[in-house]
Amino acid sequence: MESKINEKFDDVDLKIIMLLQDDSRLSFNKIASKLGISVGTAYNHIRNLEKKGVLKGYTVLIDPTMLGYTMTALILIQAEGAHLVHVENEIAKISDVISVYDITGDYDVAVIARFKDRTGLNSFVKKLLAVPYVKRTVTNVALNVVKEDFRTQFIEPL
């Protein structure tokens, strides 16, 4: 989905996004209080951001290692060009997959996935190679997580 780059967001919108990224459980009252605006204004801004698709949902961030997912892999995939979207959509359905990126270069797709162990990774790679039109994969295992932050980084902190 292409972003609406020309879309204008004011300071209140950006501050609300920052607050919700830090704590998506904040009430309209608390947001209004922190920003010095009325509850109605906070409510209207949030509903507008939801309507525009900027706020896609509210969730919780977990530590996957605490649930036993200690292995993160980056898998590069070459696919037959005419079937690229089909391949990406099939891969996106697999539960271990965190992200699927359509990329440039020698490979067509980059996949980030998490596993509990090597057996899970091995099974996943074999599943990938069984997807029709997947020509080749290259798997990289992350040794250490230096930074992993899914929040938007281009908004100035409050």
Steps between C-alpha positions, in 0.01 A plus 500: 500500500641838400518766768335835456814711521311824437273432798537779757520427871515771761699508823213355701475201262873431529501536879202264529682243286807524726291458815312200362824336386629523855173378655209401278277463809489874568148633538372802311504685834868425564601594146307825525657577837857429382455720192296777662205453264136412555386137513280566194799629304706194595210273403450671163871491414525130586188408303633700203837320519314167507284598201808603300664165579787653696392319816437145384433344838610479859724224622750389760873449443631171632848360548497194271794342687282480811264278300783280376555663160875544530593477132438777245578441134516721192422295193559637149293343223523493123165441334374474144416861410146453370405320821673725752184634664361146533823385668499798740135442593558130565802572720308768692248234610763296687473559876876527570528796262536844655557704182503455123674762288501540122861602434742597223827330416592137437207378709132590475372450852642541850325316781556540871378208709539370856552146623542311824786289366693379195240232433235769456725700268587190299132411459421858399769513231378170356145637501622809313676293237176307446308820419438503124724742307762536775830448319761551772541607862789627710457485875678723751464443874519801732769448764404800713221755493665840503181697440144391438240772530184498293391847607517789254835670544456816296288682755683724745459398869276716714 
